[in-house]
């Protein structure tokens, strides 16, 4: 590993080159992640998507899923993502006014297509030309793809960009990443973001948000973007599912990891979108692949093991939600975040009723009471403050 002058020369060489070099910190053993994916695909039989699964980050993991995601985001039959990207600049402008001229560094948790990061970087650079930009993602390919878009037209030296391949849902990873950031920027404030309704893709979304709360110091801020619904009922849950069901490109995205990491031949007619009401907090959409062949299929996993895929068995491909406004407030209160500002864009199409939209919130640090934290949370909290 280059050190001292060698590291500086490396940065200069990359800066002066027209070649698309990317320096990236790899935060964990990728072979271990492959084992986790194989284990999830070897779970019990379920007809409802509660057994075998591809969890959130793995849906984007690898070059094929990354390309499939990019195609889905430009599909006119999947307007939700397009509207989210197109409306972001206006919503961000309202939030940016609350940040005044504070010289923030920027950490993007899940870089996505990079369009939203580009808007944020453009404005933050005016107050802090020397800012550090650190995009984080489980998928190194998604990092490279998203950064290419986020840095277009942005006057940012490559030595100011520190992409990190890391699963930020893992406790120990967050602890180490927090230490790294503080070594890099000291006490200077950081703006973190979790955009694109990413939180909704996790089974335990409140747990994830709680972990990310531990990153924040009093001087830091957090941008959270979530899909919302004005009301909760089964008809609206069906409408939410229809938003995704109508797009062939989206179906190709949600099945891409399954195609990439197994030898299963995909029949798109067996991709199902099931909407439901999740208690009194959200519309929940679960995307599953079901064996409807009438017989047993055998699937080779990434570790070369073979598992039975019985008739009627399912693999959960994706999970997402649209949150009731009161549920978002409850989650923030539970994890101890304070809402500084919230903006809303309403979405409606011929397939979806009014009342669906997306909120962008600026949050500040507050700490959950000890009674609200589990013993595991206290353990991680202690590790952050050692």
ABEGO torsion letter per residue (X at the ends): XBBEAAAAAAAAAAAABABBBBBBBBABBAAAAAAAAAAAAABBBBAAGABBBBBAAAAABEAAAAAAAAAAAABAABAAAAAAAAAAAAAAAAAAAAAEABBBBBBBBGAEAGAAAAAAAAAAAAABAABBBBBBBABAAAAAAAAAAAABGBBBBAAABBBBBBBAABAAAAAAAAAAAAAAAEABBBBBBBBGGAAAABABAAAAAAAAAAABBAABBBBBBBBBBABBBAAAAAAAAAAAAABAAAAAAAAAAAAAABABBBBAAABBBBBBBBEAABBBBBBBBBBAAGBBBBBBBAAGBBBBBBBGBBBBABBBBBBBAAAAAAAAAAAGBBBABBBBBBBBBAABBBGBBBBBBBBBBBBBBAAABBAAAAAAAAAAAX
